Amino acid sequence: MQRPTRSRHNFRPLQPVARLPIGAPQGLSPHTGPLASAAWLLARELHTHAPRWSVTVAFDMAEGAIATELDLAGASRFQIEIFAEEWGFRFCHQGRVSWIRVTDIAFVHGRDDHELLRQTPALRDIGKLLRALECRHDLVFRRDRALIATTLPGAEPAIMEWSTSL
């Protein structure tokens, strides 16, 4: 019986590629906007047939703040925006603003005064960034007072539960 000859090249057989959720395009990183947003939605057991949906969660230091309104000059706020096709966050403090969005890559939307682009985590780890910013700037954002705006009917309790876990 003849032994098979070994090639000097270390080729490994191709492994099957994991299927991405809800028909996300192949070749995307799990950190890209559409895939991270879809995973976030599924992890909250939220479902929609709408091709476009949105969630805004804002942690604001001001009493009576509104999720969809923001005073860039005076606010101390951490805001997370999640859409079907992307996600992002905005941090405002002492008149400085950083607004980072993640589509196929993370990028600065307008300004990055706090230099957060390189610190952009995966969406599932956004709470780590929030806690780091609180420590760095001596802030405490009340999770139980999260401001929520969404186009997903009935989703507020699941979003609030996630918000308080950050």
Secondary structure by P-SEA (a helix, b strand, c coil): cccbbbbcccccccccccccccccccccccccaaaaaaaaaaaacccccccccbbbbbbcccccccccccccccccbbbbbbcccccbbbbbcccbbbbbbbccbbbbccccccccccccccccaaaaaaaaaaaaacccccccbbbbbbccccaaaaaaaaaaac
